[in-house]
Amino acid sequence: MDIRAVGQPISASQRHSYSETPDSDFCQTFQSAYATAAGRLAEAEAVAGEAGPRATEALESILGRTHVELAALRGVDSDTQARYARVLGEAYGSGAMDHARQFLAGLSAEALEAVRRNHALADPINVGAISEEGARNLLLPEGYSVDLNQDGFDEVGAARVIHFPPKAAPAAVREAWFQATASMEAGDVMTYGLMMHGAIYGLRIDDTATTVPKKPDDIDSYRQVVADFLAALEDQRGLLTPEQYARDKDFFTRLGALLNA
Protein backbone atom coordinates (compact mmCIF):
# COMPACT_ATOMS: atom_id res chain seq x y z
CA MET A 1 0.00 0.00 0.00
CA ASP A 2 1.51 3.33 -1.02
CA ILE A 3 -1.02 6.01 -0.07
CA ARG A 4 0.14 9.51 -0.80
CA ALA A 5 -0.54 12.97 0.57
CA VAL A 6 0.26 15.80 -1.83
CA GLY A 7 2.32 13.37 -3.89
CA GLN A 8 4.33 12.03 -0.93
CA PRO A 9 3.91 8.57 0.65
CA ILE A 10 2.30 8.81 4.07
CA SER A 11 4.38 7.97 7.14
CA ALA A 12 4.54 4.63 8.93
CA SER A 13 2.61 5.98 11.91
CA GLN A 14 -0.14 7.23 9.59
CA ARG A 15 -0.32 3.90 7.75
CA HIS A 16 -0.52 1.94 10.98
CA SER A 17 -3.75 3.71 12.00
CA TYR A 18 -5.35 3.78 8.55
CA SER A 19 -6.92 1.05 6.44
CA GLU A 20 -8.32 1.04 2.94
CA THR A 21 -10.84 -1.18 1.20
CA PRO A 22 -9.23 -3.63 -1.24
CA ASP A 23 -10.12 -2.91 -4.85
CA SER A 24 -11.51 -5.40 -7.37
CA ASP A 25 -8.00 -6.42 -8.49
CA PHE A 26 -6.64 -6.98 -4.99
CA CYS A 27 -6.78 -10.80 -4.95
CA GLN A 28 -5.27 -11.14 -8.41
CA THR A 29 -2.51 -8.65 -7.58
CA PHE A 30 -1.72 -10.54 -4.38
CA GLN A 31 -1.52 -13.87 -6.19
CA SER A 32 0.85 -12.42 -8.78
CA ALA A 33 3.07 -10.96 -6.06
CA TYR A 34 3.01 -14.25 -4.16
CA ALA A 35 3.95 -16.27 -7.23
CA THR A 36 6.86 -13.91 -7.90
CA ALA A 37 8.17 -13.62 -4.35
CA ALA A 38 7.49 -17.06 -2.84
CA GLY A 39 10.67 -18.49 -4.37
CA ARG A 40 12.76 -15.58 -3.09
CA LEU A 41 11.28 -16.05 0.37
CA ALA A 42 12.21 -19.74 0.40
CA GLU A 43 15.74 -18.91 -0.76
CA ALA A 44 16.10 -16.25 1.93
CA GLU A 45 15.06 -18.65 4.66
CA ALA A 46 17.69 -21.12 3.46
CA VAL A 47 20.61 -18.68 3.53
CA ALA A 48 22.19 -18.24 6.96
CA GLY A 49 22.84 -14.63 7.91
CA GLU A 50 20.72 -13.20 5.11
CA ALA A 51 17.34 -14.59 6.04
CA GLY A 52 16.18 -11.51 7.97
CA PRO A 53 16.57 -8.73 5.39
CA ARG A 54 15.84 -10.91 2.37
CA ALA A 55 12.78 -12.48 3.99
CA THR A 56 11.48 -9.05 5.01
CA GLU A 57 11.85 -7.76 1.46
CA ALA A 58 10.03 -10.78 0.03
CA LEU A 59 7.24 -10.58 2.62
CA GLU A 60 6.76 -6.86 1.99
CA SER A 61 6.24 -7.54 -1.71
CA ILE A 62 3.54 -10.09 -0.81
CA LEU A 63 1.80 -8.79 2.33
CA GLY A 64 2.67 -5.11 2.05
CA ARG A 65 4.87 -2.81 4.10
CA THR A 66 2.22 -2.00 6.70
CA HIS A 67 1.62 -5.64 7.55
CA VAL A 68 5.32 -6.46 7.82
CA GLU A 69 6.03 -3.37 9.94
CA LEU A 70 3.24 -4.20 12.38
CA ALA A 71 4.31 -7.84 12.47
CA ALA A 72 7.80 -6.73 13.50
CA LEU A 73 6.39 -4.54 16.26
CA ARG A 74 4.31 -7.49 17.50
CA GLY A 75 7.17 -9.97 17.37
CA VAL A 76 5.67 -12.12 14.60
CA ASP A 77 8.51 -14.04 12.93
CA SER A 78 8.95 -14.38 9.17
CA ASP A 79 7.95 -18.06 9.17
CA THR A 80 4.58 -17.20 10.71
CA GLN A 81 4.09 -14.37 8.23
CA ALA A 82 4.97 -16.70 5.36
CA ARG A 83 2.45 -19.27 6.64
CA TYR A 84 -0.19 -16.53 6.75
CA ALA A 85 0.70 -15.52 3.19
CA ARG A 86 0.11 -19.11 2.07
CA VAL A 87 -3.31 -19.06 3.75
CA LEU A 88 -4.20 -15.89 1.84
CA GLY A 89 -2.95 -17.38 -1.41
CA GLU A 90 -5.20 -20.40 -0.88
CA ALA A 91 -8.15 -18.20 0.04
CA TYR A 92 -7.82 -15.87 -2.94
CA GLY A 93 -7.18 -18.71 -5.37
CA SER A 94 -10.35 -20.51 -4.31
CA GLY A 95 -12.64 -17.46 -4.21
CA ALA A 96 -12.98 -17.84 -0.45
CA MET A 97 -13.56 -14.12 0.16
CA ASP A 98 -17.20 -14.73 -0.75
CA HIS A 99 -17.48 -17.33 2.04
CA ALA A 100 -14.69 -16.45 4.44
CA ARG A 101 -16.14 -18.16 7.52
CA GLN A 102 -16.50 -21.43 5.64
CA PHE A 103 -12.91 -21.21 4.44
CA LEU A 104 -11.56 -20.49 7.92
CA ALA A 105 -13.54 -23.41 9.34
CA GLY A 106 -11.64 -25.73 7.00
CA LEU A 107 -8.17 -24.58 8.08
CA SER A 108 -5.90 -26.61 10.30
CA ALA A 109 -5.23 -25.50 13.87
CA GLU A 110 -1.69 -24.57 12.80
CA ALA A 111 -2.94 -22.35 9.97
CA LEU A 112 -5.53 -20.68 12.20
CA GLU A 113 -2.82 -19.96 14.74
CA ALA A 114 -0.78 -18.21 12.04
CA VAL A 115 -3.84 -16.11 11.17
CA ARG A 116 -4.38 -15.27 14.84
CA ARG A 117 -0.78 -14.23 15.41
CA ASN A 118 -0.62 -12.08 12.30
CA HIS A 119 -3.67 -10.13 13.47
CA ALA A 120 -2.48 -9.95 17.08
CA LEU A 121 -5.64 -11.55 18.47
CA ALA A 122 -5.50 -12.45 22.16
CA ASP A 123 -7.62 -15.60 22.01
CA PRO A 124 -7.79 -18.57 19.64
CA ILE A 125 -10.13 -18.01 16.70
CA ASN A 126 -13.60 -19.48 17.23
CA VAL A 127 -14.91 -19.46 13.66
CA GLY A 128 -18.46 -20.25 14.74
CA ALA A 129 -18.59 -17.13 16.91
CA ILE A 130 -17.47 -14.51 14.38
CA SER A 131 -19.34 -12.65 11.67
CA GLU A 132 -18.64 -12.80 7.95
CA GLU A 133 -17.04 -9.36 8.25
CA GLY A 134 -14.84 -10.62 11.07
CA ALA A 135 -13.83 -13.63 8.98
CA ARG A 136 -13.17 -11.65 5.83
CA ASN A 137 -10.89 -9.19 7.62
CA LEU A 138 -8.83 -12.08 8.98
CA LEU A 139 -8.11 -12.89 5.34
CA LEU A 140 -6.80 -9.40 4.57
CA PRO A 141 -3.30 -8.24 5.52
CA GLU A 142 -2.92 -5.22 7.78
CA GLY A 143 -3.54 -2.01 5.88
CA TYR A 144 -6.68 -3.40 4.26
CA SER A 145 -10.11 -4.17 5.68
CA VAL A 146 -13.82 -4.09 4.93
CA ASP A 147 -16.71 -2.60 6.88
CA LEU A 148 -19.62 -4.64 5.54
CA ASN A 149 -22.28 -3.12 7.80
CA GLN A 150 -20.83 0.40 7.46
CA ASP A 151 -20.91 1.15 11.18
CA GLY A 152 -17.43 2.68 11.26
CA PHE A 153 -15.89 -0.32 13.03
CA ASP A 154 -13.94 -3.14 11.36
CA GLU A 155 -14.60 -6.54 12.86
CA VAL A 156 -11.39 -8.60 12.80
CA GLY A 157 -12.23 -12.02 14.13
CA ALA A 158 -14.10 -11.26 17.37
CA ALA A 159 -12.31 -7.92 17.79
CA ARG A 160 -13.63 -4.52 16.73
CA VAL A 161 -11.08 -2.09 15.35
CA ILE A 162 -11.29 1.55 14.32
CA HIS A 163 -9.27 3.32 11.66
CA PHE A 164 -9.12 6.99 10.80
CA PRO A 165 -9.94 8.51 8.40
CA PRO A 166 -12.88 6.15 7.89
CA LYS A 167 -13.46 4.45 4.55
CA ALA A 168 -16.47 6.66 3.85
CA ALA A 169 -14.50 9.90 4.31
CA PRO A 170 -14.20 12.19 1.26
CA ALA A 171 -10.79 12.33 -0.40
CA ALA A 172 -10.34 15.93 0.80
CA VAL A 173 -10.70 14.76 4.41
CA ARG A 174 -8.07 12.06 3.97
CA GLU A 175 -5.71 14.57 2.34
CA ALA A 176 -6.20 17.11 5.14
CA TRP A 177 -5.67 14.46 7.80
CA PHE A 178 -2.47 13.11 6.28
CA GLN A 179 -1.05 16.62 5.94
CA ALA A 180 -2.02 17.62 9.50
CA THR A 181 -0.48 14.48 11.05
CA ALA A 182 2.54 14.16 8.75
CA SER A 183 5.22 14.73 11.41
CA MET A 184 3.41 13.22 14.40
CA GLU A 185 4.44 10.31 16.57
CA ALA A 186 2.32 7.17 16.27
CA GLY A 187 0.69 7.67 19.68
CA ASP A 188 -0.46 11.18 18.84
CA VAL A 189 -1.86 10.11 15.46
CA MET A 190 -3.84 7.36 17.19
CA THR A 191 -5.06 9.67 19.96
CA TYR A 192 -6.37 12.35 17.61
CA GLY A 193 -7.79 9.69 15.30
CA LEU A 194 -9.72 8.16 18.19
CA MET A 195 -11.08 11.59 19.16
CA MET A 196 -12.20 12.34 15.61
CA HIS A 197 -13.70 8.88 15.09
CA GLY A 198 -15.73 9.12 18.29
CA ALA A 199 -17.03 12.55 17.31
CA ILE A 200 -18.06 11.35 13.83
CA TYR A 201 -19.60 7.99 14.72
CA GLY A 202 -20.76 8.78 18.24
CA LEU A 203 -19.41 7.51 21.53
CA ARG A 204 -20.66 4.04 22.46
CA ILE A 205 -21.30 2.27 25.74
CA ASP A 206 -22.17 -1.43 25.53
CA ASP A 207 -22.48 -1.03 21.74
CA THR A 208 -25.09 1.72 22.13
CA ALA A 209 -24.39 5.21 20.80
CA THR A 210 -24.46 7.83 23.54
CA THR A 211 -24.05 10.78 21.16
CA VAL A 212 -25.61 11.51 17.79
CA PRO A 213 -23.37 10.31 14.92
CA LYS A 214 -22.56 12.57 11.99
CA LYS A 215 -22.40 11.77 8.28
CA PRO A 216 -18.96 10.23 7.64
CA ASP A 217 -19.17 10.92 3.90
CA ASP A 218 -19.76 14.68 4.30
CA ILE A 219 -16.76 17.00 4.70
CA ASP A 220 -18.94 19.44 6.66
CA SER A 221 -19.18 16.81 9.42
CA TYR A 222 -15.42 16.97 9.92
CA ARG A 223 -15.37 20.75 9.76
CA GLN A 224 -18.02 20.88 12.47
CA VAL A 225 -16.18 18.37 14.66
CA VAL A 226 -12.99 20.43 14.48
CA ALA A 227 -14.91 23.63 15.29
CA ASP A 228 -16.50 21.86 18.27
CA PHE A 229 -13.12 20.69 19.55
CA LEU A 230 -11.69 24.19 19.27
CA ALA A 231 -14.66 25.66 21.14
CA ALA A 232 -14.34 23.01 23.86
CA LEU A 233 -10.65 23.86 24.25
CA GLU A 234 -11.51 27.45 25.05
CA ASP A 235 -14.28 26.41 27.45
CA GLN A 236 -11.97 24.00 29.29
CA ARG A 237 -8.72 25.98 29.05
CA GLY A 238 -8.52 26.47 32.79
CA LEU A 239 -8.62 22.69 33.31
CA LEU A 240 -5.79 21.93 30.87
CA THR A 241 -2.05 22.25 31.21
CA PRO A 242 -0.60 25.02 29.02
CA GLU A 243 1.26 22.37 27.02
CA GLN A 244 -1.85 20.31 26.27
CA TYR A 245 -3.86 23.40 25.39
CA ALA A 246 -1.17 24.65 23.00
CA ARG A 247 -0.69 21.22 21.42
CA ASP A 248 -4.39 20.61 20.81
CA LYS A 249 -5.02 24.18 19.70
CA ASP A 250 -2.25 23.96 17.14
CA PHE A 251 -3.41 20.62 15.77
CA PHE A 252 -7.11 21.40 15.41
CA THR A 253 -6.40 24.86 14.02
CA ARG A 254 -4.16 23.36 11.31
CA LEU A 255 -6.63 20.57 10.54
CA GLY A 256 -9.49 23.06 10.32
CA ALA A 257 -7.56 25.27 7.91
CA LEU A 258 -6.79 22.29 5.69
CA LEU A 259 -10.41 21.14 5.70
CA ASN A 260 -11.56 24.62 4.74
CA ALA A 261 -8.90 25.24 2.08
N, C-alpha and C positions, 0 to 999 in steps of 0.2 A: 504494500500500500504506500503510495507516494502522494499524499494530499499536499496541496500547495496553498500558501497564502501570499498573494501579490507575487506570484511566480516563484516563491521560495518554498522548499519542503518544510512542513511544520516540524517542531521539535519533538524529541522523544517523550517528554513529559506531556505534551499536547496529544500525541498519538495514543499514549497509554490511557487517557481518559476519554477517548473518542472512539466511536465505532460506526462503520458505514454498512449499508445494505449491499450484499453481493449482487453484481449485475447478472444479466442472463448468460454471459460467457464465463462466469466465475469457475464453474466446475470443469469446463473444457480447458480453460487456462491453467488451472491447478494440475490437471492430469498431464498436460504437456510439460509443465515445469517438473513434475515428479518423474516423468519418463526421462527427462534430460539430466536431472540431478541425482537420481537414485544411485546410479553407478558411481558417481563422484563421492557420494556419501559413504558407500561401501568401501571404496578405496581409502578414504580418509580414516575410517575406523580401523583399517588394517595397517596403517603406517604409524609406528610408534613415534611420539614426539610431535607429530603433525596433525593428529586427530582433532584436537580442539579447534584451531582456526579453520581448518579445511572442512570439518563437519559443520561448524557454525555457518560458513559461507554457503554450503550446500543446503542446509536447513532453511536459511533465509530465503533462498531462491524458491523453495517449495512452500513453506508456511508463512513467509513474510517476516519483515524485520520486527514488527511489533510483537508478534508471537514469540520470536526467539529472544528478544530483549526481556520480555516479561518472564519467560521460562528461566532465563539466567537469574533474574531477581528472586525467583521462587525456588531455585535450586533444582530444577528439573534437568536431568542429564540428557545428553544428545541421543542416547539409545532410546530413552522414553519418548523423546520428541519424534524420532524416526519411526517408532512403533505407532505413534499417533498419526503420523503422515500416511503410513500404510493403511490405517483404518479409514482415513479420509479418501484415499485413492480407491479403496474398495467401495465405499459409500457412493462416491460420485460416479464410478464406473457402472454401478448397478441401478442408478436412478433412485437411490435410497432417500434423497432429500424430500421426496413426496410421501414417504412413510418412515420417518426417522425413528420413531419409537419401535417399530417392528424390526428395523435393522439393528438397533442397539440391543434388543432382546435376544438377537441371535449371536451376539459377540461372546467370545470366551471371557472368563473372569480376568485373565491377564490383559486382554485388549481393553476391557472396561476400566481396568485400573490405570492404564496408560491415558485413557480419555479423562479420567478423574484428575490425575496428577497434572495434566496439561492445562486444565481449567481451574486448578487450585481449589477443588471442592473438598470440604472437610470430611464428608461422610461417603461411604461407598454408594455408587449409583443404584437406585431402586427404580428400574425402568417403569414398572407398573404404577409408580407414584408421581411421575412427571408428565407434564403436558407435551403436546406436539411441538410447541414453541421451545420448551425446555430441551427437548430431544434434538431439535434441529440446530439449536445454538451450540450443543455439544459437538456437532459435526461441522462447525465452522472455527477456523483458527482465530486467535485473538486479533482484534482489529476489524472483525466483521461480525455481524449479528442481525437477527430479524426481530421485529416486534409485531407479531401476527395480530394481536388484539389491539394494537395502537394505543396502549395505555401509558406509554412513556417509560416502561420498565422492560428490560430484556430478561426473560427467564432463561437461565443456564442450568440445566438439570433442575434441581429443586430450589436453586438460588434465584434471587431477583437482583438485577444489576442495573445501575443507571449510567448513562453516558451523556456528555454534554459537549457540543450542542446536540439536541435530539435529531433523529432522522427526519422529522417533519419540518425542521427549521429551514427558512429560506436561505438561499446561498449567501445573501448579503449578511445574514446573522452569523453564519459560519465564518465568513471572511473577517467580520468585525471581531469576533471572539478570538480567532487565531492571531490577529494583529495585536489585540489588547493583552494577550497572555504570552506573547512570543518569548520574552526573557524571564518568565517566572519559573520558580522551582515547582517540582511535581506536586508537592503538598498544597501549595497555594492555588495551582490550577484546579486541583480536585476540590478544595474548599469553596472557591468561588463557583465552580461548576455545580456543586451540590446546592448552594444557595440559589442560583439561578433556576436550576431544575425544580426545586421545591416551590419556587414562586410561580413558575409556569404551570406545573402539573398539580399543584396543591399539596400541602402537607398531609400526610396520612398517619392515622393511628389505627392499628389492627385492620389494615387494608381499607380503611374508610377515610375519604378526603375530609379534612377539617377546615380547609379553605377552598374558595371557588377557583377551579383551574382556569387558565387562559388558553387562547387558541395558539398551539405551538407552531402553526404554519403562517402566522401573521406577524410581520416584523413590528407592528405597533404594540404587540404584547410584550416584546422584549424592551422596547423603548419605555413602556409604562413601568415595567419591573425595575429598570435602572433608575427611573425618576423616583419611584417609591423608596428604593434603597437609599438614594441620596437624601430624600426628605427625612427618612428615619435616622440617618446619621446625624442630622442637625438636631432632631428632637432628643436624641440620646447622647449627645456629645459629652455632657457632663458625667456620663456613666462609663465612658471609654477612656483608655489611656491615650495620650497625645499621639503615640506611635500608631496605634490601631486606627484612630480616626484619620490620620494623614494617609495611611496606607489604603484604607478603604475608599476614602474620598478621591484619591488619585486614580485608583482603578476604575471606579464606577463613572467618574468624570470622563476618563479616556474612552471607556466602552460606549458611553452615551454619545460622545462626539462621533465615534466611528459609525454607530447605528444611525445617526442623523445626517451623515455626510451625503 
